Amino acid sequence: MRANWPLSNSLRGGWLTTSSQLVQLPAVATINVREARAQLSKPLDRAHRGEEVVISKGGVPYARLVPLAPPVPRQPGWLVGTLGTAFFEPLPDEELAAWDDDS
């Protein structure tokens, strides 16, 4: 379970007890805008490895870099049998003429 309320940096990456639950908080790296501007590739690499990186300005969080979810693999053939045979038949001449009309 992930906590969904703002937490101070001292609590991030540790354990927090809420009522009867023990919640593990994700480790979050916080960098300031100047660092992010000077070395953008480093926080991007950290996010790509699975870390969450928060960019702050004047000590106030402004943006969060998080890893993207892996793409869903394509599954060929998922439309098999859903197109009728009429789909593959030639279009009538008047419909073809409407597509070829330049006006």
N, C-alpha and C positions, 0 to 999 in steps of 0.2 A: 504494500500500500504506500502511495506517495502522498506526502503532505501537500496540500494545495493552498497554502496561505503564506504570506511573506514571512521569511525567517531571517534573522541576522546571520552574518557570515560565520559567527562562532558556533552556530548550531548545524550548519551545512556539513554534510559528509560524516555525520555521527549518528547517534541514536537518540530518539526522542520518545518519551512516554506520553501517550494521550489516553486518558481514561483508563481502559483496560488493554490498550494495544501498544505494542512496541513497534515503532516505525523507523526504518532505516532511511536516512536522508541521503540524496545523491551528493557526491562530491562536486563542488562547483568552483571553478577558477574565476576570479574577478580581476579584470584588468581595466586600466583607465583608457580614455579615448586616445591619449597621446601614444601610449604603448601600442594600441591596436592600429593606429595610423602608421606608425613607424615600422611595425613588423606584423602586418596582417596575415602573412602565411603561417606564422606560428600558432595563433589562436585557431585558424582554420584547420590546421593539422590536428590540433587537440580535439576539436569538435568532430573531425572525421574519425578519430580513434574512439569516439563514443563519449567524450567528456562534454559537459555543459560549460560554456564560457559566457560570463556576463560582462558586458562592456558598460562601464560607468563613467559619468561625467560629474566631477565635483563630488564624488562619493554617492551619487544617486544612480541607480541602475537605469540604463537607457535601452539596451538591446541584449538579446540572448542568442548566442550561436549554439545550435543543437545539431546533432547528426541527423541526416535525412534517413527516412525509413528505406530499407532495401527495396528495389523495384520488384513488383510482382512478376514472376516469370510468365511469359506469354504461353498460352495453351493453344496450339494449332488445332483446327478442326472443331472449335466450339460452335460454329454456325452450320455444321453439316446437317443437312435435312431441313433447314429452316427456310430456304429459298425454293419457291416453286419452279417448275419448268418454264413458266411464262417469263420469268426473269431473264432467261438466256435466249429468248426468241428475238428476232430482229424487230426494231421499232417500225410502226407504220410510216409511210412516206410523208404524210402531213406533219407528223411529230418530228421526223428528221429535218424537214424543211424549217420548222420553228427553231431548232437548235442552230441551223446554218444561217438563219436570217441575221444580217448585220445591223439592222435598224433598231 
